Amino acid sequence: MWALARRYGTTVSELARVNNIKNPDLIYAGHSLQIPDKYSAAAPPPPGAIPDAPPQTPDIDAPRAPDDVSPPSGDTSGITADQLRRIMPNLSQADAQRYLPYLNSAMNEAGITTPARRAAFLAQLGHESGGLKYFEEIASGAAYEGRSDLGNTQPGDGRRFKGRGPIQLTGRANYREAGRALGIDLENHPERAADPDVGFRIAAWFWRTRGLNGLADQGNFREITHRINGGYNGLADREAYWARARQVV
């Protein structure tokens, strides 16, 4: 979507509006996309041409606008187990080494490849998961029963779709959306969200699709917290993780 927008001198949001696309990350080969009339006469660059500038940072008032439709930039080598343990001091060496391949792969997949992005991402995951200790919410999930805003419309949905993974994905609707984006049937197999190979990808997908890379670039950690939490619960603890992460990465 971003490459098309650059080619025709328009924006991702305009292309999405004209084509009634709710999520610019979910378009498929073979779909026909309409170019807005006032841009359609623009001459496309030669095939294979690579745009020469990143997209503009999204408006922070549009929480569901993806900010990473451009190729990721920065260091893709990832972080080390030592760095991860310095950010999350209670994490064992064995768990750090076990999680690291999945964590680094997920960060690269979502363009979380600069120090500012990594520091903010790891800080939020550290708080949400108790330093990567809890990949499933300790509470039963009964408190989410009947929460239509989370898509919990069937009996037992609260417990079935309680918080899982390092970012604590919650609610049937979020499981469904994440599963569709990642090609995993999380709605019928919600327990997979607690597995590291899936959980870190979910966290990175959530981060990217909520425009959090752009906020990390701005250093707007408070708004990142709001988009993840819906408020500012645990802000002091999140900021403590963030301070350590900025020193480490």
N, C-alpha and C positions, 0 to 999 in steps of 0.2 A: 504493500500500500504506500509506504514511504517513497520507494523508488518511482512508482507511478506518479505520485504527487510532485516529486522533484522534476520528473520528465516533462510534465505538462504545466508546471508553474502554479500549481494549486496546493492545497493542504490535505493531510490525511482526514481531518475532520470534515472537510467539504466533500471529499470523495465518499466518505462513510455516510454523510447525510443524503447525498444524491442517490446512492445505491441502497439506502435503508439498511445499512450494516450496523448491527449493534456492537459487535466486537471485531475490530480490524485485524485481530490475530487469527480469526476464524474465517479465512477465505480459502478456496480450494482450486486446484488446477482444473481448467475447463469452464469456470464461471466467467460470464461476460460482465464487464464493469462499464458503466456509463461515465464518460468524462463530461463535466459541466460544460455547457455550450460555449461559454466565454473563454474556456481554456482549450477546447478540442482542436483548435487550429494550430496549436503550438507544435513545432517540429520536434519529433523525438530524437534523441541522440542516437548514434550508431549502436547496433546491437552489442551488448557486452559492456557498454560504457558504465562506469561506476560514478555515482554522485560524489561531489567533492566536498560536501559539508554536512554535518549532522543536523537533524531536525531541531526546531526550536523547542525549548523547554515547555512542557504543557502548562496550561493554566491550572494552578493548584486548586481552583474551585471546581475542577472537573475530575473527581476522584477516580473515575473508571477509565480515563483516557490513557492508553498505553503510551509510554515514553520511549520505548526501545524497539521501534520498528526499523531502526538503522542497525548496521552490523556493530557488534560490540567492539569497543576500543579499550586500550590499556593493556595491562599485564595479564596474560591468560595462563601463567604458570601456576597461579594459585598461592595459597598460604601453606605453611608447614605445620606439622603436628605440634612443634614447640610453640609457634605463634598462637595456635588455637588454645593450648593449655594456659598460656599467659593471659589470654583474654577470659578464659573460663577456668579458673584455678582449681575447681573441684572435679574437673574432668580427668579421668584416668588416662594413662598413656595408651593402654589397649583400646579404649573407646575412641580416643583421638585418632589413632591410626586406622581404626575401622571406619570411622565416619568420613575421614578426610577425602577419599576419592569421590564419594557421592557429593560432598559439600562443594569441592572445587569444580566438579563437572556442572553442578546446578548453577553456581555463580557465573561460570563462563556462558552457559546457555542463556542466562538472563542479562548478560552484559554488566554484571556486577564485577568489574575488572579494574576499578581504580581504587586507591586507598580510601577516598571519601565514601564511596559506595559500599565497599567491604566493611568498613568500620561501622557504618550505620546498620547494615544488614546483620552483621554478627552480633551487634549489641541488642537488637530487637529479638533475635533468636535466642540469645542468652537469657534474656528476661522471660520470654514466653515459655521456655523449656526448662527453666531452673539450671541453666548452664549445660544444656544438652543432656540433662538427666531424665526428664520426663517426656516421652514421645506419645503419651496418652494422658488425657486429663484425669486427675486423681478422683474428682467428683464423678458421680454416676451419670451425669448428663440429664437427669430428670428435670432439672431447672429449665431446660430448653424445650420441654414437651409443649406442643401446641404453638410454638413460636413461628407463626406464618411468615414473619419477616426473614426467617432463616430457611424457609421452605419446608419446615417440619409440619406436614399436614396429615401424616398417618400415625396411628397409635404406635408408640415405641420409638418414634424418630429422635426424640431427645437423647435417649441413651445410645441409639444406634449411630447417630451422627454427632457424638460429642467431640470435644477438641482432641485432635490428633496431629502428630508431626511436630517439628520444631517451631512451627508458627501457630500451632493449635487451630487447624482448620475446623470450623464448626458449622453444622446445619446441612440438611439434605441438598439445598440449592447450591451451596458452595462446593460440596462434594461432587455434585453433578457437573458443575461448570469446570472444576479443576480436572475431573476425569475426561471430559470431552476434549479439553485443551491438550492433555498429555497422552491421550489415547489409552487410558486405563479405566476399567469399569469400577469406579470408586463407589458408585451408587449401590451396586449389588455386593461390593466387597470393600466396605468402608475401613475394615481393619488394615488394609494395605497402606493407608495413609500414615500409619505408625511405623512402617518399615523404612529404614534410612534411605534405601535406594529410591523410594517414592516420596518420602516426606520432605527431603531437601529439594526435590524438583517442585513439589507443591509450594514450598516456601518461596522459591525463586520465581515461580509463575505468579503467585499472589503479589510479590514485590513489584514485578515488572508491569503487570496489568493494572496496578493501582497508581502508577506513575511515581513510584518511590525513588527510582534512580535520579530523576530530575530534582526531587527534593533533597536527596543526599548531596547532589552537586551544589545545591544552594546552601547546604549546612542547616536545613530547616528540620531538625530532628524532632521538634515538638509536633509539627504537622504530620510527620511520619508516624509518630505515636498515635495521633488522633485517627489516622486512616486505618491503622491496624487494630486499635483498641476500641474506637468509637468514642473515646474520651482520653483521659490522661492517667489512668490507673497505673501505679508502679513507675511513674515518671522518674523519680529519684534513682531507683534501681536501674532503669534503662540507661539513664545518663551516666551512671557509674560504669556500666559495661562499655558505653560509648567512649568514655574518657580512656579506659584501658585499651580499647580497640584502636583508637587513634594513635596512641603511643606505640602500639605494637606493629601496626601495618603502615 
